[in-house]
Amino acid sequence: MDARELIDKYHMNTYSRFPVTLIRGEGARVWDDEGNEYIDLVAGIAVNVLGHCHPAVVEAVKEQVERLIHCSNLYYNEPQAKAARILAEAAPKDLNKVFFCNSGTESVECAIKLARKFTRRTKFIAFEGGFHGRTMGALSATWKPEFREPFEPLVPEFEHVPYGNVSAVEKAIDDDTAAVIVEPVQGEAGVRIPPEGFLRELRELCDEHGVLLIVDEVQSGMGRTGKFFAFEHEGVLPDIVCLAKGLGGGVPVGTTIAREEVAEAFEPGDHGSTFGGNPLACAAVCAAVRTVLEENLPEAAERKGKLAMRILSEAEDVAEDVRGRGLMIGVEVGDDERAEDVAREMLDRGVLVNVTSGDVIRLVPPLVIGEDELEKALVELVDALRASG
Ligand SMILES: Cc1ncc(COP(=O)(O)O)c(C=O)c1O
C-alpha cells in the first residue's frame, strides 16, 4: 500500500486531504511522490515561514540531534535558555517570560490557565469567527459551532462577541472577566482584518476593568503580517501572547509569552509539559527566530504582500473580496464549491493553496518566497479564478 492507502486505513479520519503525497521541500517549492513540483502558498498552514528545510534550521537541528534530543524540565538545557532569551528580546520590552509547549492550542491552554490564576477571575471574552485550537480549553475560545458542539460541555464562561466590535466587548466585560482573547487578524475565519484601532481600544477597555489582553499570534506571528508580531501594527502591549506555527521553522513547538508580573502567578506545579522546551525544538526556535530577524523577513512579508495584492487586484471582478496584511491573504470566492474546485485546479497548475471558512482561498506562503515564484503562482490563481467564474 502507498502512503495514501496506509493513512486512510490506519490514521483516524480527522482530515480531508488533497490526493497528493509530499516527499520533499526546498524554499517555497515542494515535490510529490510522482515527481510533480509545486509552488507552496500553504506553507504547512503558515508554518514554513522560512520555506522548507531552511539551511539554518537544518544545521541547528542536525547539530542538536547528535548532542541531546531530550532531557526534561527537571533539568536546565542550553537551547531552551537561548530560545527564551531570543524570544524575550524579539518581543516588546515587558513581554519577557516564556513557557514552551508543542503546538498552538497548547500555547492557548497556558494563556487561559495563567489568566485565571493571575486574575482569580473565571470569564473569558472571545470573538465570533475566532480560532484558537482544538483542546478543550482552546476549543472553548474557538467559535465555530461545528468544531464545538460535538464535544460539549466545554469549559464554561466563554462568551463570543462580534469581531472588531468594541462596544460588544464593553457590554460583555465585567468584574468576573479574566481576559479577552483575540487574533490580530483572524486566520481560519478567512483572513479577517479588524478595523484600525481595534486592538488599541481593546487594550484600553481591558485596562479600565483590570482584564488581561491575550493576543493569539499563532498564525499571524513570526513576521507574517509585516511585523514580528501583528499587534505591533497598533503599538499595543498585550499581557499574554500565544505563538506557534512558524516558531520552529517547521519543527513542532509553541510558546506563551507573558508580562513578568502576570507570569509570576505561576508556581512550580501549576503548569508543565514533558516535551515543552525540549532541546531539539528549542535549537530550531533559535535558528528560526534569528533568521526571521537577521534577514528582516517581516519587511519582506510587507513588500511581497503588496506585490501579491497588486497581482490579485486583477481578480477583483471574479472574486467577492481580496484582502490581506503582509503575506496573510484571503481571496473570498463567494461559493464553497467553487473555492474547492479552484484549490484542486491549482494542483494541476503546480501551486498549493487551501480553502478556509468555506469559500476563502487562503495564501500564507513562506516569507522567503521569490518574487518571481509568487508572481507565477498568483498569475495562475487569477487565471484559475477567471476560468471558474
Ligand atoms: C490563531 C490560531 N490559534 C491557535 C491555533 C491552533 O494551533 P495548533 O493547530 O498548532 O494547535 C491555530 C491553528 O490554526 C490558529 O490559527
The ligand as a MOL file (V3000), in Angstrom:
LIG
                    3D

  0  0  0     0  0            999 V3000
M  V30 BEGIN CTAB
M  V30 COUNTS 16 16 0 0 0
M  V30 BEGIN ATOM
M  V30 1 C -4.8290 31.6890 15.6900 0
M  V30 2 C -4.6450 30.2320 15.9950 0
M  V30 3 N -4.5600 29.8210 17.2620 0
M  V30 4 C -4.3840 28.5300 17.5950 0
M  V30 5 C -4.2800 27.5640 16.6170 0
M  V30 6 C -4.0610 26.1330 16.9860 0
M  V30 7 O -2.7800 25.7280 16.6320 0
M  V30 8 P -2.4030 24.1730 16.5620 0
M  V30 9 O -3.1120 23.6060 15.3690 0
M  V30 10 O -0.9130 24.1700 16.4200 0
M  V30 11 O -2.8450 23.5570 17.8300 0
M  V30 12 C -4.3550 27.9390 15.2610 0
M  V30 13 C -4.2670 26.9370 14.2000 0
M  V30 14 O -4.6350 27.1490 13.0660 0
M  V30 15 C -4.5450 29.3040 14.9420 0
M  V30 16 O -4.6440 29.7200 13.6700 0
M  V30 END ATOM
M  V30 BEGIN BOND
M  V30 1 1 1 2
M  V30 2 1 2 3
M  V30 3 2 2 15
M  V30 4 2 3 4
M  V30 5 1 4 5
M  V30 6 1 5 6
M  V30 7 2 5 12
M  V30 8 1 6 7
M  V30 9 1 7 8
M  V30 10 2 8 9
M  V30 11 1 8 10
M  V30 12 1 8 11
M  V30 13 1 12 13
M  V30 14 1 12 15
M  V30 15 2 13 14
M  V30 16 1 15 16
M  V30 END BOND
M  V30 END CTAB
M  END
